[in-house]
Amino acid sequence: MLPQSLTDVHAFLLFSAGPVMMPANQKLCCHTATLFLVLKLVCAQFEDLGYLLGYPDPEQDQYTSLALSLDTPRIHLRLAGDKRKHNEGRVEVYYNGTWGTVCDDDFNIHAAQVICRELGYLEAVSWVASSKYGKGEGPIWFDNLHCTGKEKTLALCPSNGIGVSDCKHTEDVGVICSDRRIPGFKFVNTLPNHVTNLDVHVEDVRIRAILSSYRKQIPVTEGYVEVKDGGKWKQICNTEWTQFNSRVICGMFGFPGEKKHNARVYKLFAQRRKPTFWDFSVNCTGTEAHLSSCKLGPTPPTKSNESCSGGLPVVVSCVPGKAFTTSPMTGFRKSIRQEQALVRLRGGAITGEGRVEVLKNGEWGTICDDKWNLFSATVVCRELGFGTAKEALSGGQLGQGKH
């Protein structure tokens, strides 16, 4: 089981308030640990939306939807900046381990179209020049872009060359995208899991509300766990399902934990409507960031040769976390913290990402990035009331702390 808070993970993290200091016989740590969380509390209501907008993203070697050639630069995009909505902002590009920006020289609506669609929006509405959303930092990765609007990634648009620019950050470009999403858009279309000579691809995963009381809630916290297979949604057989599996599912959707549900009600529902079962079993340790990272195998054969003979569809019931509380009007709303939090995120462009800071002796400090990993990041995510960490970065990529 994962530790529940930072106080339980001294073997994994070293943190202090103020300056990061270590004994003379240990390595001096100069960088600040950076944490990206997946906050899917909003996204869970949409069947086809797997990631928050502007989130920086799966590893590009898994970006299978583009089938890029080997010489195409692997980049990530996000929208950032001041006083903006979720579908607009300064264009930022992640390349070669560093976030940078795009110059407004020769920029046009076709380039904006490529950016918006690469982020999962249906189309571009407009674009703005002269750092309307604030000046960015780091390299200016693209200058004099000449897109046709049909490119699948900004990296395929003709330009001066990545990193070749004579611009300043006062020329950082921003885009305004349509609020509508591309149907079925996912940053990662398939997540391979090689088990016993099988190539299992998890196209998508969702929690589908079955009971009327949960259908009214946004986000969905309880229901069938369904996997998209061959374009069709299928249920998972519960004969070998464990609490560790449920913990992974809840973490995927931004929930820090799982709880028991009324199995009798779901049994009655399954008897009235015949389920369609997925052909694979799931075996998680509870620390995985996604179902596809768990051990997957063929469903064990049964005497009757029926899939899931004697079993029922898997149901999970997730705990929303202390960052949210129920509301009869909206389903969930942000709660007011009664006690001061001991951990916080700073410097992120959106809710659920940022530099990790810890309060100790009345002073906020940072965490050394030595041995910082996804497991450690997930502990912080859950302590903050979110789910599984998507990515744990080091090197102060969201800015250094104050000390």
ZIFEN-V184413 format. One record per backbone hydrogen bond with DSSP energy under -1.0 kcal/mol. NH is the residue of the N-H (numbers start at 1). CO is the residue of the C=O. Records with the same first field share a line. If there is no record, write none. Layout:
BEGIN
NH->CO, CO
END
This chain:
BEGIN
8->5
9->6
12->9
13->9
16->366
26->23
33->367
34->393
35->354
36->391
37->352
38->388
44->40
46->43
55->52
62->59
63->60
64->62
66->63
72->69
76->94
78->92
80->90
82->133
88->85
89->175
90->80
91->173
92->78
93->100
94->76
95->98
98->95
100->93
101->139
103->142
104->171
107->104
112->108
113->109
114->110
115->111
116->112
117->113
118->114
119->115
120->117
121->116
122->180
125->176
126->176
128->174
131->172
134->131
141->101
142->101
146->158
156->153
157->154
160->143
163->141
164->161
171->168
172->169
173->102
174->128
175->89
176->126
177->87
178->123
182->120
185->182
193->200
195->198
198->195
200->193
202->191
203->228
206->226
208->224
214->211
215->211
217->214
223->316
224->208
225->314
226->206
227->234
228->204
229->232
232->229
234->227
235->276
238->312
246->242
247->243
248->244
249->245
250->246
251->247
252->248
253->249
254->251
255->250
259->317
263->261
266->262
267->263
268->264
269->265
270->266
271->267
273->269
278->235
281->297
283->295
293->290
294->291
295->283
297->281
299->279
305->302
309->306
311->308
314->236
316->223
318->221
319->257
324->321
325->333
327->331
331->327
332->330
333->325
335->323
344->357
346->355
353->350
354->35
355->346
356->33
357->344
358->365
359->342
360->363
363->360
365->358
368->14
372->369
377->373
378->374
379->375
380->376
381->377
382->378
383->379
384->380
385->382
386->381
388->251
391->36
393->34
396->32
399->396
END
